[in-house]
Amino acid sequence: MTGRFTGRHMAIILVCGFGVVIAVNLLMATFAVRGFGGVVVENSYVASQKFNDWLAKADEQNALGWKAQVMRGGDGRLEVVTNAPAGTRITAQLRRPVGDPALVNWPLSPVADGRFVSDARLPEGRWLIRVTLAYGNDQMRIERPLG
């Protein structure tokens, strides 16, 4: 006989098993907290009171009939193609979907009717692109993922 399995052995197995579970949970919680960019709205009640206004603005945007396609061009630059009227001003802001919530303004220049291209190449990775088109008092905002 080599040895007996005692209560002490069982206690060591339980402590080590739960130790692994607790360590993994702490690691995952740390990753989750570091990857969260912040709150979406400061006060959900106040945001709910503005919801109908947001819907009305979305209806106004839809009534314009403007479309915008956001893409990464073959040369890696950000491209926006739109059917908005000539003379439309455009701005783009980029942010990472996970991690740093900071918005980066990304300048776009018109290259043809309804086509805008960034001067610099878009860094690799996933982005959320927020594009604002403005012509006179009319305005359209869209947000699209780009990966």
Chimera marker file (.cmm) of the C-alpha trace (Angstrom):
<marker_set name="trace">
<marker id="1" x="0.000" y="0.000" z="0.000" r="1" g="1" b="0" radius="0.5"/>
<marker id="2" x="1.433" y="3.371" z="-1.073" r="1" g="1" b="0" radius="0.5"/>
<marker id="3" x="-0.515" y="5.773" z="1.056" r="1" g="1" b="0" radius="0.5"/>
<marker id="4" x="-3.941" y="6.664" z="2.208" r="1" g="1" b="0" radius="0.5"/>
<marker id="5" x="-6.194" y="9.369" z="0.852" r="1" g="1" b="0" radius="0.5"/>
<marker id="6" x="-7.023" y="11.504" z="3.854" r="1" g="1" b="0" radius="0.5"/>
<marker id="7" x="-9.198" y="14.470" z="4.617" r="1" g="1" b="0" radius="0.5"/>
<marker id="8" x="-6.103" y="16.637" z="4.374" r="1" g="1" b="0" radius="0.5"/>
<marker id="9" x="-5.604" y="15.560" z="0.738" r="1" g="1" b="0" radius="0.5"/>
<marker id="10" x="-9.223" y="16.379" z="-0.046" r="1" g="1" b="0" radius="0.5"/>
<marker id="11" x="-8.909" y="19.801" z="1.613" r="1" g="1" b="0" radius="0.5"/>
<marker id="12" x="-5.819" y="20.582" z="-0.508" r="1" g="1" b="0" radius="0.5"/>
<marker id="13" x="-7.684" y="19.562" z="-3.702" r="1" g="1" b="0" radius="0.5"/>
<marker id="14" x="-10.681" y="21.747" z="-2.801" r="1" g="1" b="0" radius="0.5"/>
<marker id="15" x="-8.554" y="24.775" z="-1.887" r="1" g="1" b="0" radius="0.5"/>
<marker id="16" x="-6.508" y="24.473" z="-5.117" r="1" g="1" b="0" radius="0.5"/>
<marker id="17" x="-9.634" y="23.958" z="-7.252" r="1" g="1" b="0" radius="0.5"/>
<marker id="18" x="-11.437" y="26.953" z="-5.806" r="1" g="1" b="0" radius="0.5"/>
<marker id="19" x="-8.216" y="28.966" z="-5.990" r="1" g="1" b="0" radius="0.5"/>
<marker id="20" x="-8.036" y="28.364" z="-9.748" r="1" g="1" b="0" radius="0.5"/>
<marker id="21" x="-11.704" y="29.330" z="-10.197" r="1" g="1" b="0" radius="0.5"/>
<marker id="22" x="-11.272" y="32.533" z="-8.159" r="1" g="1" b="0" radius="0.5"/>
<marker id="23" x="-8.064" y="33.466" z="-10.006" r="1" g="1" b="0" radius="0.5"/>
<marker id="24" x="-9.719" y="33.020" z="-13.415" r="1" g="1" b="0" radius="0.5"/>
<marker id="25" x="-12.755" y="35.061" z="-12.304" r="1" g="1" b="0" radius="0.5"/>
<marker id="26" x="-10.532" y="37.899" z="-11.080" r="1" g="1" b="0" radius="0.5"/>
<marker id="27" x="-8.557" y="37.855" z="-14.340" r="1" g="1" b="0" radius="0.5"/>
<marker id="28" x="-11.723" y="37.988" z="-16.465" r="1" g="1" b="0" radius="0.5"/>
<marker id="29" x="-13.223" y="40.751" z="-14.313" r="1" g="1" b="0" radius="0.5"/>
<marker id="30" x="-10.027" y="42.776" z="-14.754" r="1" g="1" b="0" radius="0.5"/>
<marker id="31" x="-10.183" y="42.364" z="-18.554" r="1" g="1" b="0" radius="0.5"/>
<marker id="32" x="-13.873" y="43.353" z="-18.560" r="1" g="1" b="0" radius="0.5"/>
<marker id="33" x="-13.327" y="46.511" z="-16.501" r="1" g="1" b="0" radius="0.5"/>
<marker id="34" x="-10.294" y="47.614" z="-18.537" r="1" g="1" b="0" radius="0.5"/>
<marker id="35" x="-12.136" y="47.015" z="-21.817" r="1" g="1" b="0" radius="0.5"/>
<marker id="36" x="-15.224" y="49.055" z="-20.889" r="1" g="1" b="0" radius="0.5"/>
<marker id="37" x="-14.977" y="52.592" z="-22.246" r="1" g="1" b="0" radius="0.5"/>
<marker id="38" x="-17.529" y="54.137" z="-19.922" r="1" g="1" b="0" radius="0.5"/>
<marker id="39" x="-21.210" y="54.774" z="-19.662" r="1" g="1" b="0" radius="0.5"/>
<marker id="40" x="-23.393" y="55.102" z="-22.732" r="1" g="1" b="0" radius="0.5"/>
<marker id="41" x="-25.612" y="57.697" z="-21.063" r="1" g="1" b="0" radius="0.5"/>
<marker id="42" x="-25.111" y="59.465" z="-17.761" r="1" g="1" b="0" radius="0.5"/>
<marker id="43" x="-28.710" y="59.114" z="-16.642" r="1" g="1" b="0" radius="0.5"/>
<marker id="44" x="-30.964" y="56.526" z="-18.270" r="1" g="1" b="0" radius="0.5"/>
<marker id="45" x="-34.145" y="58.280" z="-17.093" r="1" g="1" b="0" radius="0.5"/>
<marker id="46" x="-33.138" y="61.573" z="-18.724" r="1" g="1" b="0" radius="0.5"/>
<marker id="47" x="-32.113" y="59.703" z="-21.879" r="1" g="1" b="0" radius="0.5"/>
<marker id="48" x="-35.521" y="57.998" z="-21.991" r="1" g="1" b="0" radius="0.5"/>
<marker id="49" x="-37.199" y="61.417" z="-21.897" r="1" g="1" b="0" radius="0.5"/>
<marker id="50" x="-35.200" y="62.478" z="-24.981" r="1" g="1" b="0" radius="0.5"/>
<marker id="51" x="-35.963" y="59.286" z="-26.913" r="1" g="1" b="0" radius="0.5"/>
<marker id="52" x="-38.917" y="60.708" z="-28.863" r="1" g="1" b="0" radius="0.5"/>
<marker id="53" x="-36.789" y="63.701" z="-29.914" r="1" g="1" b="0" radius="0.5"/>
<marker id="54" x="-34.124" y="61.295" z="-31.177" r="1" g="1" b="0" radius="0.5"/>
<marker id="55" x="-36.757" y="59.423" z="-33.177" r="1" g="1" b="0" radius="0.5"/>
<marker id="56" x="-38.009" y="62.705" z="-34.684" r="1" g="1" b="0" radius="0.5"/>
<marker id="57" x="-34.452" y="63.643" z="-35.714" r="1" g="1" b="0" radius="0.5"/>
<marker id="58" x="-34.009" y="60.202" z="-37.279" r="1" g="1" b="0" radius="0.5"/>
<marker id="59" x="-37.236" y="60.710" z="-39.254" r="1" g="1" b="0" radius="0.5"/>
<marker id="60" x="-35.949" y="64.110" z="-40.449" r="1" g="1" b="0" radius="0.5"/>
<marker id="61" x="-32.693" y="62.472" z="-41.575" r="1" g="1" b="0" radius="0.5"/>
<marker id="62" x="-34.572" y="59.714" z="-43.403" r="1" g="1" b="0" radius="0.5"/>
<marker id="63" x="-36.757" y="62.303" z="-45.155" r="1" g="1" b="0" radius="0.5"/>
<marker id="64" x="-33.632" y="63.847" z="-46.704" r="1" g="1" b="0" radius="0.5"/>
<marker id="65" x="-33.091" y="60.647" z="-48.684" r="1" g="1" b="0" radius="0.5"/>
<marker id="66" x="-29.339" y="60.832" z="-48.276" r="1" g="1" b="0" radius="0.5"/>
<marker id="67" x="-27.288" y="57.650" z="-48.201" r="1" g="1" b="0" radius="0.5"/>
<marker id="68" x="-23.676" y="57.223" z="-47.148" r="1" g="1" b="0" radius="0.5"/>
<marker id="69" x="-21.424" y="54.240" z="-47.617" r="1" g="1" b="0" radius="0.5"/>
<marker id="70" x="-18.373" y="54.065" z="-45.358" r="1" g="1" b="0" radius="0.5"/>
<marker id="71" x="-15.480" y="51.797" z="-46.326" r="1" g="1" b="0" radius="0.5"/>
<marker id="72" x="-11.762" y="51.216" z="-46.161" r="1" g="1" b="0" radius="0.5"/>
<marker id="73" x="-10.323" y="51.776" z="-49.642" r="1" g="1" b="0" radius="0.5"/>
<marker id="74" x="-7.817" y="49.496" z="-51.333" r="1" g="1" b="0" radius="0.5"/>
<marker id="75" x="-5.017" y="51.816" z="-50.257" r="1" g="1" b="0" radius="0.5"/>
<marker id="76" x="-6.181" y="51.713" z="-46.614" r="1" g="1" b="0" radius="0.5"/>
<marker id="77" x="-7.708" y="55.184" z="-46.532" r="1" g="1" b="0" radius="0.5"/>
<marker id="78" x="-11.186" y="55.909" z="-45.200" r="1" g="1" b="0" radius="0.5"/>
<marker id="79" x="-13.720" y="56.521" z="-47.982" r="1" g="1" b="0" radius="0.5"/>
<marker id="80" x="-17.258" y="57.858" z="-47.775" r="1" g="1" b="0" radius="0.5"/>
<marker id="81" x="-19.514" y="57.791" z="-50.826" r="1" g="1" b="0" radius="0.5"/>
<marker id="82" x="-22.772" y="59.723" z="-50.559" r="1" g="1" b="0" radius="0.5"/>
<marker id="83" x="-25.641" y="60.976" z="-52.677" r="1" g="1" b="0" radius="0.5"/>
<marker id="84" x="-25.902" y="64.183" z="-50.624" r="1" g="1" b="0" radius="0.5"/>
<marker id="85" x="-25.987" y="67.453" z="-52.608" r="1" g="1" b="0" radius="0.5"/>
<marker id="86" x="-22.775" y="68.957" z="-53.987" r="1" g="1" b="0" radius="0.5"/>
<marker id="87" x="-21.179" y="71.270" z="-51.441" r="1" g="1" b="0" radius="0.5"/>
<marker id="88" x="-22.025" y="69.031" z="-48.500" r="1" g="1" b="0" radius="0.5"/>
<marker id="89" x="-19.564" y="69.328" z="-45.618" r="1" g="1" b="0" radius="0.5"/>
<marker id="90" x="-18.433" y="66.087" z="-44.012" r="1" g="1" b="0" radius="0.5"/>
<marker id="91" x="-16.709" y="65.217" z="-40.757" r="1" g="1" b="0" radius="0.5"/>
<marker id="92" x="-15.651" y="61.827" z="-39.461" r="1" g="1" b="0" radius="0.5"/>
<marker id="93" x="-14.779" y="60.676" z="-35.973" r="1" g="1" b="0" radius="0.5"/>
<marker id="94" x="-13.237" y="57.324" z="-35.142" r="1" g="1" b="0" radius="0.5"/>
<marker id="95" x="-13.155" y="55.333" z="-31.942" r="1" g="1" b="0" radius="0.5"/>
<marker id="96" x="-12.290" y="51.799" z="-30.996" r="1" g="1" b="0" radius="0.5"/>
<marker id="97" x="-15.280" y="49.604" z="-30.103" r="1" g="1" b="0" radius="0.5"/>
<marker id="98" x="-13.433" y="48.231" z="-27.061" r="1" g="1" b="0" radius="0.5"/>
<marker id="99" x="-10.859" y="49.901" z="-24.865" r="1" g="1" b="0" radius="0.5"/>
<marker id="100" x="-10.019" y="53.564" z="-25.277" r="1" g="1" b="0" radius="0.5"/>
<marker id="101" x="-13.292" y="55.491" z="-25.790" r="1" g="1" b="0" radius="0.5"/>
<marker id="102" x="-11.546" y="58.637" z="-27.098" r="1" g="1" b="0" radius="0.5"/>
<marker id="103" x="-12.874" y="60.015" z="-30.385" r="1" g="1" b="0" radius="0.5"/>
<marker id="104" x="-10.310" y="60.805" z="-33.085" r="1" g="1" b="0" radius="0.5"/>
<marker id="105" x="-11.243" y="63.434" z="-35.673" r="1" g="1" b="0" radius="0.5"/>
<marker id="106" x="-10.374" y="62.071" z="-39.106" r="1" g="1" b="0" radius="0.5"/>
<marker id="107" x="-10.219" y="64.685" z="-41.888" r="1" g="1" b="0" radius="0.5"/>
<marker id="108" x="-11.788" y="63.828" z="-45.257" r="1" g="1" b="0" radius="0.5"/>
<marker id="109" x="-11.305" y="65.659" z="-48.545" r="1" g="1" b="0" radius="0.5"/>
<marker id="110" x="-13.672" y="65.656" z="-51.525" r="1" g="1" b="0" radius="0.5"/>
<marker id="111" x="-12.173" y="63.849" z="-54.543" r="1" g="1" b="0" radius="0.5"/>
<marker id="112" x="-15.258" y="63.604" z="-56.783" r="1" g="1" b="0" radius="0.5"/>
<marker id="113" x="-18.957" y="64.328" z="-56.652" r="1" g="1" b="0" radius="0.5"/>
<marker id="114" x="-20.199" y="62.651" z="-53.488" r="1" g="1" b="0" radius="0.5"/>
<marker id="115" x="-16.897" y="60.882" z="-52.753" r="1" g="1" b="0" radius="0.5"/>
<marker id="116" x="-14.672" y="61.820" z="-49.832" r="1" g="1" b="0" radius="0.5"/>
<marker id="117" x="-11.323" y="60.238" z="-48.931" r="1" g="1" b="0" radius="0.5"/>
<marker id="118" x="-9.049" y="60.665" z="-45.923" r="1" g="1" b="0" radius="0.5"/>
<marker id="119" x="-5.548" y="62.031" z="-46.398" r="1" g="1" b="0" radius="0.5"/>
<marker id="120" x="-3.982" y="59.401" z="-44.129" r="1" g="1" b="0" radius="0.5"/>
<marker id="121" x="-4.318" y="55.637" z="-44.071" r="1" g="1" b="0" radius="0.5"/>
<marker id="122" x="-6.701" y="54.257" z="-41.490" r="1" g="1" b="0" radius="0.5"/>
<marker id="123" x="-4.822" y="52.322" z="-38.776" r="1" g="1" b="0" radius="0.5"/>
<marker id="124" x="-5.490" y="48.580" z="-38.834" r="1" g="1" b="0" radius="0.5"/>
<marker id="125" x="-8.102" y="47.049" z="-36.591" r="1" g="1" b="0" radius="0.5"/>
<marker id="126" x="-11.770" y="47.525" z="-35.813" r="1" g="1" b="0" radius="0.5"/>
<marker id="127" x="-13.247" y="51.014" z="-35.662" r="1" g="1" b="0" radius="0.5"/>
<marker id="128" x="-16.593" y="52.671" z="-35.105" r="1" g="1" b="0" radius="0.5"/>
<marker id="129" x="-16.905" y="55.510" z="-37.604" r="1" g="1" b="0" radius="0.5"/>
<marker id="130" x="-19.258" y="58.421" z="-36.877" r="1" g="1" b="0" radius="0.5"/>
<marker id="131" x="-19.888" y="60.483" z="-40.034" r="1" g="1" b="0" radius="0.5"/>
<marker id="132" x="-21.745" y="63.807" z="-40.090" r="1" g="1" b="0" radius="0.5"/>
<marker id="133" x="-22.976" y="65.259" z="-43.384" r="1" g="1" b="0" radius="0.5"/>
<marker id="134" x="-24.159" y="68.884" z="-43.378" r="1" g="1" b="0" radius="0.5"/>
<marker id="135" x="-25.691" y="70.953" z="-46.149" r="1" g="1" b="0" radius="0.5"/>
<marker id="136" x="-27.222" y="74.258" z="-45.090" r="1" g="1" b="0" radius="0.5"/>
<marker id="137" x="-29.489" y="73.517" z="-42.118" r="1" g="1" b="0" radius="0.5"/>
<marker id="138" x="-29.877" y="69.854" z="-43.074" r="1" g="1" b="0" radius="0.5"/>
<marker id="139" x="-27.743" y="67.340" z="-41.241" r="1" g="1" b="0" radius="0.5"/>
<marker id="140" x="-27.331" y="63.571" z="-41.248" r="1" g="1" b="0" radius="0.5"/>
<marker id="141" x="-25.346" y="61.497" z="-38.765" r="1" g="1" b="0" radius="0.5"/>
<marker id="142" x="-24.507" y="57.846" z="-39.102" r="1" g="1" b="0" radius="0.5"/>
<marker id="143" x="-22.324" y="55.467" z="-37.154" r="1" g="1" b="0" radius="0.5"/>
<marker id="144" x="-20.960" y="52.322" z="-38.763" r="1" g="1" b="0" radius="0.5"/>
<marker id="145" x="-18.519" y="49.614" z="-37.690" r="1" g="1" b="0" radius="0.5"/>
<marker id="146" x="-15.489" y="49.147" z="-39.899" r="1" g="1" b="0" radius="0.5"/>
<marker id="147" x="-13.236" y="46.160" z="-39.451" r="1" g="1" b="0" radius="0.5"/>
<link id1="1" id2="2" r="1" g="1" b="0" radius="0.2"/>
<link id1="2" id2="3" r="1" g="1" b="0" radius="0.2"/>
<link id1="3" id2="4" r="1" g="1" b="0" radius="0.2"/>
<link id1="4" id2="5" r="1" g="1" b="0" radius="0.2"/>
<link id1="5" id2="6" r="1" g="1" b="0" radius="0.2"/>
<link id1="6" id2="7" r="1" g="1" b="0" radius="0.2"/>
<link id1="7" id2="8" r="1" g="1" b="0" radius="0.2"/>
<link id1="8" id2="9" r="1" g="1" b="0" radius="0.2"/>
<link id1="9" id2="10" r="1" g="1" b="0" radius="0.2"/>
<link id1="10" id2="11" r="1" g="1" b="0" radius="0.2"/>
<link id1="11" id2="12" r="1" g="1" b="0" radius="0.2"/>
<link id1="12" id2="13" r="1" g="1" b="0" radius="0.2"/>
<link id1="13" id2="14" r="1" g="1" b="0" radius="0.2"/>
<link id1="14" id2="15" r="1" g="1" b="0" radius="0.2"/>
<link id1="15" id2="16" r="1" g="1" b="0" radius="0.2"/>
<link id1="16" id2="17" r="1" g="1" b="0" radius="0.2"/>
<link id1="17" id2="18" r="1" g="1" b="0" radius="0.2"/>
<link id1="18" id2="19" r="1" g="1" b="0" radius="0.2"/>
<link id1="19" id2="20" r="1" g="1" b="0" radius="0.2"/>
<link id1="20" id2="21" r="1" g="1" b="0" radius="0.2"/>
<link id1="21" id2="22" r="1" g="1" b="0" radius="0.2"/>
<link id1="22" id2="23" r="1" g="1" b="0" radius="0.2"/>
<link id1="23" id2="24" r="1" g="1" b="0" radius="0.2"/>
<link id1="24" id2="25" r="1" g="1" b="0" radius="0.2"/>
<link id1="25" id2="26" r="1" g="1" b="0" radius="0.2"/>
<link id1="26" id2="27" r="1" g="1" b="0" radius="0.2"/>
<link id1="27" id2="28" r="1" g="1" b="0" radius="0.2"/>
<link id1="28" id2="29" r="1" g="1" b="0" radius="0.2"/>
<link id1="29" id2="30" r="1" g="1" b="0" radius="0.2"/>
<link id1="30" id2="31" r="1" g="1" b="0" radius="0.2"/>
<link id1="31" id2="32" r="1" g="1" b="0" radius="0.2"/>
<link id1="32" id2="33" r="1" g="1" b="0" radius="0.2"/>
<link id1="33" id2="34" r="1" g="1" b="0" radius="0.2"/>
<link id1="34" id2="35" r="1" g="1" b="0" radius="0.2"/>
<link id1="35" id2="36" r="1" g="1" b="0" radius="0.2"/>
<link id1="36" id2="37" r="1" g="1" b="0" radius="0.2"/>
<link id1="37" id2="38" r="1" g="1" b="0" radius="0.2"/>
<link id1="38" id2="39" r="1" g="1" b="0" radius="0.2"/>
<link id1="39" id2="40" r="1" g="1" b="0" radius="0.2"/>
<link id1="40" id2="41" r="1" g="1" b="0" radius="0.2"/>
<link id1="41" id2="42" r="1" g="1" b="0" radius="0.2"/>
<link id1="42" id2="43" r="1" g="1" b="0" radius="0.2"/>
<link id1="43" id2="44" r="1" g="1" b="0" radius="0.2"/>
<link id1="44" id2="45" r="1" g="1" b="0" radius="0.2"/>
<link id1="45" id2="46" r="1" g="1" b="0" radius="0.2"/>
<link id1="46" id2="47" r="1" g="1" b="0" radius="0.2"/>
<link id1="47" id2="48" r="1" g="1" b="0" radius="0.2"/>
<link id1="48" id2="49" r="1" g="1" b="0" radius="0.2"/>
<link id1="49" id2="50" r="1" g="1" b="0" radius="0.2"/>
<link id1="50" id2="51" r="1" g="1" b="0" radius="0.2"/>
<link id1="51" id2="52" r="1" g="1" b="0" radius="0.2"/>
<link id1="52" id2="53" r="1" g="1" b="0" radius="0.2"/>
<link id1="53" id2="54" r="1" g="1" b="0" radius="0.2"/>
<link id1="54" id2="55" r="1" g="1" b="0" radius="0.2"/>
<link id1="55" id2="56" r="1" g="1" b="0" radius="0.2"/>
<link id1="56" id2="57" r="1" g="1" b="0" radius="0.2"/>
<link id1="57" id2="58" r="1" g="1" b="0" radius="0.2"/>
<link id1="58" id2="59" r="1" g="1" b="0" radius="0.2"/>
<link id1="59" id2="60" r="1" g="1" b="0" radius="0.2"/>
<link id1="60" id2="61" r="1" g="1" b="0" radius="0.2"/>
<link id1="61" id2="62" r="1" g="1" b="0" radius="0.2"/>
<link id1="62" id2="63" r="1" g="1" b="0" radius="0.2"/>
<link id1="63" id2="64" r="1" g="1" b="0" radius="0.2"/>
<link id1="64" id2="65" r="1" g="1" b="0" radius="0.2"/>
<link id1="65" id2="66" r="1" g="1" b="0" radius="0.2"/>
<link id1="66" id2="67" r="1" g="1" b="0" radius="0.2"/>
<link id1="67" id2="68" r="1" g="1" b="0" radius="0.2"/>
<link id1="68" id2="69" r="1" g="1" b="0" radius="0.2"/>
<link id1="69" id2="70" r="1" g="1" b="0" radius="0.2"/>
<link id1="70" id2="71" r="1" g="1" b="0" radius="0.2"/>
<link id1="71" id2="72" r="1" g="1" b="0" radius="0.2"/>
<link id1="72" id2="73" r="1" g="1" b="0" radius="0.2"/>
<link id1="73" id2="74" r="1" g="1" b="0" radius="0.2"/>
<link id1="74" id2="75" r="1" g="1" b="0" radius="0.2"/>
<link id1="75" id2="76" r="1" g="1" b="0" radius="0.2"/>
<link id1="76" id2="77" r="1" g="1" b="0" radius="0.2"/>
<link id1="77" id2="78" r="1" g="1" b="0" radius="0.2"/>
<link id1="78" id2="79" r="1" g="1" b="0" radius="0.2"/>
<link id1="79" id2="80" r="1" g="1" b="0" radius="0.2"/>
<link id1="80" id2="81" r="1" g="1" b="0" radius="0.2"/>
<link id1="81" id2="82" r="1" g="1" b="0" radius="0.2"/>
<link id1="82" id2="83" r="1" g="1" b="0" radius="0.2"/>
<link id1="83" id2="84" r="1" g="1" b="0" radius="0.2"/>
<link id1="84" id2="85" r="1" g="1" b="0" radius="0.2"/>
<link id1="85" id2="86" r="1" g="1" b="0" radius="0.2"/>
<link id1="86" id2="87" r="1" g="1" b="0" radius="0.2"/>
<link id1="87" id2="88" r="1" g="1" b="0" radius="0.2"/>
<link id1="88" id2="89" r="1" g="1" b="0" radius="0.2"/>
<link id1="89" id2="90" r="1" g="1" b="0" radius="0.2"/>
<link id1="90" id2="91" r="1" g="1" b="0" radius="0.2"/>
<link id1="91" id2="92" r="1" g="1" b="0" radius="0.2"/>
<link id1="92" id2="93" r="1" g="1" b="0" radius="0.2"/>
<link id1="93" id2="94" r="1" g="1" b="0" radius="0.2"/>
<link id1="94" id2="95" r="1" g="1" b="0" radius="0.2"/>
<link id1="95" id2="96" r="1" g="1" b="0" radius="0.2"/>
<link id1="96" id2="97" r="1" g="1" b="0" radius="0.2"/>
<link id1="97" id2="98" r="1" g="1" b="0" radius="0.2"/>
<link id1="98" id2="99" r="1" g="1" b="0" radius="0.2"/>
<link id1="99" id2="100" r="1" g="1" b="0" radius="0.2"/>
<link id1="100" id2="101" r="1" g="1" b="0" radius="0.2"/>
<link id1="101" id2="102" r="1" g="1" b="0" radius="0.2"/>
<link id1="102" id2="103" r="1" g="1" b="0" radius="0.2"/>
<link id1="103" id2="104" r="1" g="1" b="0" radius="0.2"/>
<link id1="104" id2="105" r="1" g="1" b="0" radius="0.2"/>
<link id1="105" id2="106" r="1" g="1" b="0" radius="0.2"/>
<link id1="106" id2="107" r="1" g="1" b="0" radius="0.2"/>
<link id1="107" id2="108" r="1" g="1" b="0" radius="0.2"/>
<link id1="108" id2="109" r="1" g="1" b="0" radius="0.2"/>
<link id1="109" id2="110" r="1" g="1" b="0" radius="0.2"/>
<link id1="110" id2="111" r="1" g="1" b="0" radius="0.2"/>
<link id1="111" id2="112" r="1" g="1" b="0" radius="0.2"/>
<link id1="112" id2="113" r="1" g="1" b="0" radius="0.2"/>
<link id1="113" id2="114" r="1" g="1" b="0" radius="0.2"/>
<link id1="114" id2="115" r="1" g="1" b="0" radius="0.2"/>
<link id1="115" id2="116" r="1" g="1" b="0" radius="0.2"/>
<link id1="116" id2="117" r="1" g="1" b="0" radius="0.2"/>
<link id1="117" id2="118" r="1" g="1" b="0" radius="0.2"/>
<link id1="118" id2="119" r="1" g="1" b="0" radius="0.2"/>
<link id1="119" id2="120" r="1" g="1" b="0" radius="0.2"/>
<link id1="120" id2="121" r="1" g="1" b="0" radius="0.2"/>
<link id1="121" id2="122" r="1" g="1" b="0" radius="0.2"/>
<link id1="122" id2="123" r="1" g="1" b="0" radius="0.2"/>
<link id1="123" id2="124" r="1" g="1" b="0" radius="0.2"/>
<link id1="124" id2="125" r="1" g="1" b="0" radius="0.2"/>
<link id1="125" id2="126" r="1" g="1" b="0" radius="0.2"/>
<link id1="126" id2="127" r="1" g="1" b="0" radius="0.2"/>
<link id1="127" id2="128" r="1" g="1" b="0" radius="0.2"/>
<link id1="128" id2="129" r="1" g="1" b="0" radius="0.2"/>
<link id1="129" id2="130" r="1" g="1" b="0" radius="0.2"/>
<link id1="130" id2="131" r="1" g="1" b="0" radius="0.2"/>
<link id1="131" id2="132" r="1" g="1" b="0" radius="0.2"/>
<link id1="132" id2="133" r="1" g="1" b="0" radius="0.2"/>
<link id1="133" id2="134" r="1" g="1" b="0" radius="0.2"/>
<link id1="134" id2="135" r="1" g="1" b="0" radius="0.2"/>
<link id1="135" id2="136" r="1" g="1" b="0" radius="0.2"/>
<link id1="136" id2="137" r="1" g="1" b="0" radius="0.2"/>
<link id1="137" id2="138" r="1" g="1" b="0" radius="0.2"/>
<link id1="138" id2="139" r="1" g="1" b="0" radius="0.2"/>
<link id1="139" id2="140" r="1" g="1" b="0" radius="0.2"/>
<link id1="140" id2="141" r="1" g="1" b="0" radius="0.2"/>
<link id1="141" id2="142" r="1" g="1" b="0" radius="0.2"/>
<link id1="142" id2="143" r="1" g="1" b="0" radius="0.2"/>
<link id1="143" id2="144" r="1" g="1" b="0" radius="0.2"/>
<link id1="144" id2="145" r="1" g="1" b="0" radius="0.2"/>
<link id1="145" id2="146" r="1" g="1" b="0" radius="0.2"/>
<link id1="146" id2="147" r="1" g="1" b="0" radius="0.2"/>
</marker_set>
